[in-house]
Amino acid sequence: MLINLRRSGISFLEIAQRLRITKGSALSRYHRLNGIVFKSSAVYHEKARLARAEATREHRKQRAAAIRERTAMMLDHINSGMPRAEAIRRANQEGLSFEAIGKALNISRQAAHRAARGR
């Protein structure tokens, strides 16, 4: 409707009055409907995308560091004489996945899960 009104030669002020919206709102809706993207909008979205990507990279780095730390702690417990099942159970309770435990011990995640359950 907005596009048809504009194509018929009606000003944005008149369109806004008919639709009971502001002139700026009518203008921006018209441009959005026509797919016109202003440079400032494109720049804003690109900056936001880059910020999200950086946050994701940082989160992955922190997660990898935490996994390395917990894995090393589990291996230290095993090497200091703690029963393997207990070390696995503790590592899992501290947030280490059975997949990460399995990789550290060269076993499958299912075998790590069985060991944690005491089988």
C-alpha positions as semicolon CSV with decimal commas, in nm:
position;residue;x (nm);y (nm);z (nm)
1;M;0,000;0,000;0,000
2;L;0,277;0,242;0,098
3;I;0,466;0,177;-0,224
4;N;0,151;0,224;-0,433
5;L;0,073;0,554;-0,260
6;R;0,424;0,681;-0,324
7;R;0,418;0,570;-0,689
8;S;0,096;0,759;-0,740
9;G;0,284;1,080;-0,654
10;I;0,167;1,139;-0,298
11;S;0,425;1,298;-0,067
12;F;0,563;1,118;0,235
13;L;0,391;1,372;0,460
14;E;0,052;1,289;0,309
15;I;0,123;0,916;0,326
16;A;0,220;0,950;0,690
17;Q;-0,101;1,135;0,769
18;R;-0,311;0,872;0,594
19;L;-0,137;0,585;0,773
20;R;-0,123;0,776;1,104
21;I;0,253;0,740;1,137
22;T;0,537;0,991;1,131
23;K;0,687;1,117;0,807
24;G;1,025;0,964;0,897
25;S;0,862;0,630;0,966
26;A;0,685;0,636;0,629
27;L;1,012;0,726;0,456
28;S;1,218;0,453;0,623
29;R;0,948;0,189;0,569
30;Y;0,935;0,282;0,201
31;H;1,311;0,241;0,167
32;R;1,314;-0,087;0,360
33;L;1,035;-0,226;0,140
34;N;1,233;-0,129;-0,169
35;G;1,544;-0,300;-0,033
36;I;1,749;0,017;-0,009
37;V;2,017;-0,016;0,258
38;F;2,190;0,297;0,373
39;K;2,564;0,284;0,424
40;S;2,535;0,370;0,793
41;S;2,302;0,073;0,844
42;A;2,532;-0,163;0,656
43;V;2,834;-0,041;0,854
44;Y;2,649;-0,088;1,183
45;H;2,551;-0,446;1,094
46;E;2,902;-0,532;0,980
47;K;3,052;-0,397;1,303
48;A;2,799;-0,595;1,505
49;R;2,879;-0,911;1,307
50;L;3,253;-0,864;1,366
51;A;3,195;-0,805;1,739
52;R;2,991;-1,126;1,765
53;A;3,260;-1,319;1,578
54;E;3,528;-1,186;1,813
55;A;3,320;-1,275;2,118
56;T;3,274;-1,627;1,981
57;R;3,648;-1,666;1,922
58;E;3,724;-1,545;2,274
59;H;3,466;-1,781;2,425
60;R;3,614;-2,076;2,234
61;K;3,965;-1,986;2,354
62;Q;3,846;-1,971;2,715
63;R;3,659;-2,300;2,680
64;A;3,965;-2,471;2,529
65;A;4,185;-2,341;2,812
66;A;3,937;-2,468;3,072
67;I;3,928;-2,810;2,905
68;R;4,310;-2,828;2,901
69;E;4,325;-2,728;3,267
70;R;4,064;-2,980;3,380
71;T;4,219;-3,255;3,168
72;A;4,562;-3,191;3,320
73;M;4,410;-3,196;3,669
74;M;4,239;-3,530;3,597
75;L;4,563;-3,681;3,463
76;D;4,751;-3,552;3,771
77;H;4,493;-3,720;3,996
78;I;4,530;-4,049;3,809
79;N;4,912;-4,027;3,818
80;S;4,907;-3,952;4,192
81;G;4,723;-4,277;4,261
82;M;4,357;-4,178;4,260
83;P;4,141;-4,454;4,114
84;R;4,077;-4,386;3,746
85;A;3,698;-4,408;3,783
86;E;3,702;-4,152;4,064
87;A;3,924;-3,914;3,865
88;I;3,692;-3,945;3,566
89;R;3,385;-3,887;3,783
90;R;3,538;-3,574;3,940
91;A;3,650;-3,437;3,603
92;N;3,299;-3,482;3,467
93;Q;3,144;-3,317;3,774
94;E;3,377;-3,020;3,718
95;G;3,242;-2,978;3,365
96;L;3,470;-3,191;3,150
97;S;3,271;-3,384;2,889
98;F;3,308;-3,758;2,849
99;E;3,430;-3,690;2,496
100;A;3,719;-3,475;2,628
101;I;3,793;-3,731;2,901
102;G;3,800;-4,008;2,641
103;K;4,037;-3,813;2,417
104;A;4,274;-3,749;2,708
105;L;4,277;-4,116;2,809
106;N;4,270;-4,259;2,455
107;I;3,936;-4,431;2,510
108;S;3,588;-4,376;2,368
109;R;3,344;-4,142;2,538
110;Q;3,124;-4,444;2,610
111;A;3,413;-4,617;2,787
112;A;3,476;-4,301;2,990
113;H;3,107;-4,293;3,085
114;R;3,114;-4,660;3,188
115;A;3,428;-4,598;3,396
116;A;3,259;-4,304;3,572
117;R;2,961;-4,524;3,657
118;G;3,200;-4,784;3,801
119;R;3,155;-5,063;3,548
